[in-house]
Amino acid sequence: QVQLVESGGGLVQAGGSLRLACAASGSTVSCNIMGWYRQAPGKQRELVAIISSGTRINYADSVKGRFTLSRDNARNMMYLQMNSLKPEDTAVYYCNCFTGARHSWGQGTQVTVSS
């Protein structure tokens, strides 16, 4: 089983930057795919960026060119660098591990972008 803890959220003005971190523990080697998702009030949870085993990274169209996902396997960490933030990026951001059979989620970290 994998445990995930997010950090780094906060309040930022439009155009600003934040860096989210996800600390993973447990059977992290089983995480074939890891990623970041977000959920805004009244909306469904949506994919932000994912990295498959190896280095292939995919981004949602809405964040391409602004967000960068990185993974440090040696430290069991994953990051999301968010630049040029917009008010529509406001959401709770979740770290995810998918083993191929099971999803694990963190508790989420709130990101609020003011206009």
FIDREN-574929 format. One line per 2 residues: number of its first residue (from 1); for each residue x, y, z of N, C-alpha, C, O, CB. Coordinates in steps of 0.1 Angstrom, whole numbers, plus 5000, padded with zeros to 4 digits. Glycine has a CB too. Example, Ala and Ser with C-alpha at 12.3 -4.5 7.8 and 13.67 -1.06 7.14 Angstrom:
<recs>
1) 5132 4943 5078 5123 4955 5078 5132 4967 5078 5142 4967 5085 5113 4955 5090; 5128 4978 5071 5137 4989 5071 5129 5000 5079 5134 5011 5080 5141 4994 5057
</recs>
This chain:
<recs>
1) 5008 4988 5000 5000 5000 5000 5009 5012 5000 5020 5013 5006 4990 5000 5012; 5004 5023 4994 5011 5035 4992 5005 5046 5000 4992 5048 4999 5013 5039 4977
3) 5012 5054 5007 5007 5066 5014 5013 5079 5007 5025 5079 5004 5011 5066 5029; 5004 5088 5005 5008 5100 4998 5005 5113 5006 4994 5113 5012 5002 5101 4984
5) 5014 5122 5007 5011 5135 5015 5015 5146 5006 5027 5148 5002 5019 5135 5028; 5006 5155 5003 5009 5167 4995 5012 5179 5004 5008 5180 5016 4997 5170 4986
7) 5020 5188 4999 5023 5201 5005 5026 5211 4995 5028 5208 4983 5034 5199 5015; 5026 5224 4999 5030 5235 4991 5019 5244 4986 5022 5254 4979 5037 5229 4979
9) 5007 5240 4989 4996 5249 4984 4995 5262 4991 5003 5264 5001 4982 5241 4986; 4987 5271 4987 4985 5284 4993 4978 5293 4985 4971 5290 4975 4999 5289 4997
11) 4979 5306 4989 4972 5317 4982 4982 5325 4974 4993 5329 4979 4964 5326 4992; 4979 5327 4961 4989 5334 4953 4981 5343 4943 4970 5340 4940 4998 5325 4945
13) 4987 5354 4939 4981 5363 4929 4982 5357 4915 4991 5350 4912 4986 5377 4930; 4973 5361 4907 4974 5357 4893 4987 5361 4887 4992 5372 4889 4962 5363 4884
15) 4993 5351 4879 5006 5354 4874 5018 5348 4882 5029 5348 4878 5008 5368 4872; 5014 5345 4895 5024 5340 4904 5027 5325 4902 5022 5318 4893 5020 5342 4918
17) 5036 5320 4911 5040 5306 4910 5039 5299 4924 5039 5305 4934 5054 5305 4905; 5037 5286 4923 5037 5277 4935 5044 5264 4931 5043 5260 4919 5023 5275 4940
19) 5050 5257 4940 5055 5244 4938 5049 5234 4948 5051 5236 4960 5071 5244 4939; 5042 5225 4943 5036 5214 4951 5045 5203 4952 5053 5200 4943 5022 5210 4945
21) 5045 5196 4964 5053 5184 4966 5044 5173 4971 5034 5175 4978 5064 5187 4976; 5048 5161 4967 5041 5149 4971 5051 5139 4976 5060 5134 4969 5033 5142 4959
23) 5050 5136 4989 5059 5126 4996 5052 5113 4996 5041 5111 5001 5063 5131 5010; 5058 5103 4990 5053 5089 4990 5060 5080 4999 5072 5081 5001 5053 5084 4975
25) 5053 5071 5005 5059 5061 5013 5051 5048 5011 5040 5047 5006 5059 5065 5028; 5057 5037 5015 5051 5024 5013 5057 5017 5000 5068 5019 4997 5036 5025 5012
27) 5048 5010 4994 5053 5002 4982 5053 5011 4969 5046 5009 4960 5043 4991 4979; 5061 5022 4970 5061 5032 4959 5066 5026 4946 5063 5031 4935 5070 5044 4963
29) 5074 5015 4946 5079 5009 4934 5067 5004 4926 5069 5001 4914 5088 4997 4937; 5056 5001 4932 5044 4996 4925 5036 5007 4918 5027 5004 4910 5035 4989 4935
31) 5040 5020 4919 5033 5031 4913 5038 5031 4898 5047 5038 4895 5036 5044 4920; 5031 5024 4889 5034 5025 4875 5032 5039 4869 5039 5043 4860 5026 5014 4868
33) 5021 5045 4874 5018 5058 4870 5016 5067 4882 5008 5063 4891 5005 5058 4860; 5022 5079 4882 5019 5089 4893 5014 5101 4886 5018 5104 4875 5031 5091 4902
35) 5007 5109 4893 5002 5121 4887 4996 5131 4897 4994 5128 4909 4992 5118 4877; 4992 5142 4892 4985 5153 4899 4971 5155 4893 4970 5155 4881 4993 5166 4899
37) 4961 5156 4902 4948 5158 4898 4943 5171 4906 4949 5174 4916 4938 5146 4900; 4932 5177 4901 4927 5188 4909 4911 5187 4908 4905 5182 4899 4932 5201 4904
39) 4905 5193 4919 4891 5194 4919 4887 5208 4924 4890 5212 4936 4885 5183 4928; 4880 5215 4916 4875 5228 4919 4861 5227 4925 4854 5217 4923 4875 5238 4907
41) 4856 5236 4933 4843 5235 4939 4832 5233 4929 4831 5241 4919 4840 5248 4948; 4824 5223 4931 4813 5221 4922 4816 5214 4909 4808 5212 4900 4806 5233 4919
43) 4829 5210 4908 4834 5203 4896 4839 5190 4899 4843 5186 4910 4844 5212 4888; 4840 5181 4888 4846 5168 4890 4862 5169 4891 4868 5179 4886 4842 5159 4878
45) 4868 5159 4897 4882 5158 4897 4887 5157 4883 4882 5149 4875 4887 5147 4907; 4898 5164 4880 4903 5163 4866 4919 5161 4867 4925 5165 4876 4900 5175 4858
47) 4923 5155 4856 4938 5152 4855 4945 5165 4852 4940 5174 4844 4940 5142 4843; 4956 5167 4859 4965 5179 4856 4977 5174 4848 4981 5179 4838 4969 5185 4869
49) 4984 5164 4854 4996 5158 4847 4999 5145 4853 4997 5142 4864 5008 5168 4849; 5004 5136 4844 5008 5123 4849 5021 5119 4843 5025 5123 4832 4997 5112 4845
51) 5029 5110 4850 5041 5105 4846 5040 5089 4847 5037 5084 4857 5053 5110 4854; 5043 5082 4836 5043 5068 4836 5057 5063 4840 5066 5071 4841 5039 5062 4822
53) 5058 5050 4843 5071 5044 4847 5080 5047 4835 5078 5043 4824 5070 5029 4850; 5091 5053 4839 5100 5059 4828 5099 5074 4830 5098 5079 4841 5096 5054 4814
55) 5098 5080 4819 5098 5095 4819 5087 5102 4811 5087 5114 4809 5112 5100 4815; 5078 5094 4806 5068 5100 4797 5058 5108 4806 5053 5103 4815 5060 5089 4789
57) 5056 5121 4802 5048 5129 4810 5037 5135 4800 5040 5139 4789 5056 5141 4816; 5025 5135 4805 5014 5141 4798 5007 5152 4806 5005 5150 4819 5003 5130 4794
59) 5003 5162 4800 4997 5174 4807 4983 5176 4801 4980 5174 4789 5005 5186 4806; 4974 5181 4810 4961 5186 4805 4964 5199 4796 4973 5206 4798 4952 5190 4816
61) 4956 5200 4786 4958 5212 4777 4958 5225 4784 4965 5234 4780 4947 5212 4766; 4950 5226 4795 4948 5238 4802 4961 5243 4810 4962 5254 4814 4937 5237 4811
63) 4970 5233 4812 4982 5237 4819 4995 5236 4811 5006 5239 4816 4983 5228 4832; 4994 5231 4799 5006 5229 4791 5014 5243 4789 5008 5253 4787 5002 5224 4777
65) 5027 5242 4791 5035 5254 4790 5036 5262 4803 5044 5271 4804 5030 5262 4779; 5027 5259 4813 5028 5266 4825 5032 5257 4837 5038 5262 4846 5014 5272 4828
67) 5028 5244 4837 5030 5235 4848 5041 5225 4843 5042 5221 4832 5017 5228 4852; 5049 5221 4853 5059 5211 4850 5059 5200 4861 5061 5204 4873 5073 5217 4849
69) 5057 5188 4858 5058 5177 4867 5072 5171 4867 5078 5170 4857 5047 5166 4863; 5077 5168 4879 5089 5160 4880 5088 5150 4891 5080 5151 4900 5101 5170 4883
71) 5097 5140 4890 5096 5129 4900 5111 5126 4904 5119 5124 4895 5089 5116 4894; 5113 5125 4917 5126 5121 4922 5124 5107 4929 5120 5106 4940 5131 5131 4933
73) 5127 5097 4921 5125 5083 4926 5134 5080 4938 5130 5072 4947 5127 5073 4915; 5146 5085 4939 5155 5083 4950 5149 5088 4963 5152 5082 4974 5169 5089 4947
75) 5142 5099 4963 5136 5104 4975 5121 5101 4976 5115 5106 4986 5138 5119 4975; 5116 5094 4967 5101 5091 4967 5093 5104 4967 5083 5105 4975 5098 5082 4979
77) 5097 5113 4959 5090 5126 4958 5085 5129 4944 5091 5124 4934 5099 5137 4963; 5074 5136 4943 5070 5141 4930 5066 5156 4932 5061 5160 4943 5057 5133 4925
79) 5068 5164 4922 5066 5178 4923 5057 5183 4912 5057 5177 4901 5080 5185 4924; 5051 5194 4914 5044 5201 4903 5047 5216 4905 5043 5223 4914 5028 5199 4904
81) 5056 5221 4895 5059 5235 4895 5048 5242 4886 5046 5238 4875 5073 5237 4888; 5042 5251 4893 5031 5258 4886 5034 5273 4884 5036 5280 4894 5018 5257 4894
83) 5035 5277 4872 5039 5291 4868 5027 5298 4861 5018 5291 4856 5051 5292 4860; 5027 5311 4861 5017 5319 4854 5003 5314 4858 4994 5312 4850 5018 5317 4839
85) 5001 5313 4871 4989 5308 4876 4977 5317 4873 4978 5330 4873 4989 5306 4891; 4965 5311 4871 4953 5318 4867 4942 5315 4878 4943 5305 4885 4948 5314 4853
87) 4933 5324 4879 4922 5321 4889 4915 5308 4887 4911 5302 4896 4912 5333 4889; 4914 5304 4874 4908 5291 4871 4916 5279 4875 4912 5268 4874 4905 5290 4856
89) 4928 5281 4880 4936 5270 4885 4933 5268 4900 4938 5258 4906 4951 5274 4884; 4924 5276 4906 4920 5274 4920 4913 5261 4921 4904 5258 4915 4911 5285 4924
91) 4918 5253 4931 4913 5239 4933 4921 5233 4944 4931 5238 4949 4914 5230 4920; 4916 5221 4948 4924 5212 4957 4931 5203 4948 4926 5197 4939 4914 5204 4967
93) 4944 5202 4950 4953 5194 4942 4957 5181 4949 4960 5181 4961 4966 5202 4938; 4955 5170 4942 4957 5157 4948 4969 5150 4941 4970 5150 4928 4945 5149 4947
95) 4977 5143 4949 4987 5134 4943 4981 5120 4942 4973 5116 4950 4999 5133 4953; 4985 5113 4931 4979 5100 4928 4990 5090 4925 4999 5093 4918 4968 5101 4917
97) 4988 5077 4929 4996 5066 4925 4986 5055 4919 4976 5052 4926 5004 5060 4937; 4990 5050 4907 4982 5040 4901 4991 5028 4899 5001 5029 4891 4975 5045 4888
99) 4987 5016 4905 4996 5005 4903 4992 4996 4891 5000 4987 4887 4995 4996 4916; 4981 5000 4885 4976 4991 4874 4963 4984 4878 4955 4980 4870 4986 4981 4869
101) 4962 4984 4892 4950 4977 4897 4943 4986 4908 4932 4984 4911 4953 4964 4903; 4951 4995 4914 4946 5003 4925 4951 5017 4924 4962 5020 4921 4949 4996 4938
103) 4942 5027 4928 4946 5041 4930 4948 5044 4944 4940 5039 4953 4935 5050 4924; 4958 5052 4947 4960 5057 4961 4960 5072 4959 4966 5078 4950 4973 5052 4967
105) 4954 5079 4969 4953 5094 4969 4958 5100 4981 4958 5094 4992 4939 5098 4967; 4964 5112 4980 4967 5120 4992 4955 5127 4997 4944 5126 4991 4979 5129 4989
107) 4957 5135 5007 4946 5142 5013 4943 5155 5006 4932 5162 5008 4949 5145 5028; 4952 5160 4997 4950 5172 4989 4956 5184 4996 4958 5185 5008 4935 5174 4987
109) 4959 5194 4987 4964 5207 4992 4957 5218 4984 4956 5217 4972 4980 5208 4990; 4952 5228 4991 4945 5238 4985 4953 5249 4978 4963 5254 4984 4936 5245 4995
111) 4950 5252 4965 4956 5262 4958 4946 5273 4954 4936 5269 4948 4964 5257 4945; 4948 5285 4958 4939 5296 4956 4946 5307 4948 4956 5312 4953 4932 5301 4969
113) 4941 5310 4937 4947 5321 4928 4938 5333 4928 4926 5331 4923 4951 5316 4914; 4942 5344 4933 4934 5356 4933 4936 5364 4920 4947 5365 4915 4936 5364 4946
115) 4926 5371 4916 4927 5379 4904 4931 5393 4907 4933 5402 4898 4914 5380 4896
</recs>
